[in-house]
């Protein structure tokens, strides 16, 4: 199967170059109507993108369809709708997102609904039958957002949504314990951090934790955590909600394969480590799940400083 770079360096580029930074509170300015924006460049081609995420197809609720004449909602109405969708997921479970199932849901069925709750959006057809939807959705301001509203990105081929990417939001039902209880034990867990922070704060670094679900074809990337450095340890905590990447492909991938396949990144070469290696065997996937689904456990753990490169 030839490589397909469906969305160019969306998750890992953000994680390594931006999400290692601390969160800065920000209030997004309110606009009253949706505006069009220019979408980022993608390489979304046909080669082996068939297949449907079968785990999501039983009695899946659908995002309410709207006609092409549906007006953009007022900002307060759009925020209320987005918040409702985030809190309820439109009655379905991941990897179904808001009733959208990669490999099954038609873009034409949800296009106007998504446009109606977008503060700005772009449809970017690269060639016949291929489309990329990139939007900012209205969401009440919080300290996870930075200078954006919630971001939603969809890759579409022949009117079928194939990829979903969502980021820049924070709700308790997506925090680590709730996410694990709702979605079960991941297949793989990968960690990234640094042994030294920036010059103005050398004892503090970012702390990235990615939960990888092979069968569900999903990554939950917790990229807003912070860690404190001591002489021998990096003590990191997982914070806020994750960035989600959901897809529908014929072949099941490992996390390194998914990172290479979608973002053209070699995570092993970049220094990412599986949870067992990152904790010198103190945690594996099973123990991570058991530990952090305990209501009394803080979402924090240590990793040896000498395992990691300087920032």
Secondary structure, DSSP 8 states (H G I E B T S, - for coil): -----SSTT-HHHHIIIIITS----------SS-EE----------TT-----GGG-TT--------TT-----HHHHHHHHHHHHHHGGG--TTSBTTB-TTTSBHHHHHHHHHHTEEEEEE---BTTEEEEEEEE-----TT-TTS-EEEEEEEETTEEEEEEEES---GGGSHHHHHHHH---SEEEEEE-SS--TTSTTEEEEEEEEEETTTTEEEEEEEEEEEE-SSEEEEE--S--EEEEE--SS---HHHHHHHHH---HHHHT-EEHHHHTTTS--HHHHHHHHTSTT--SEEEEEGGGS---
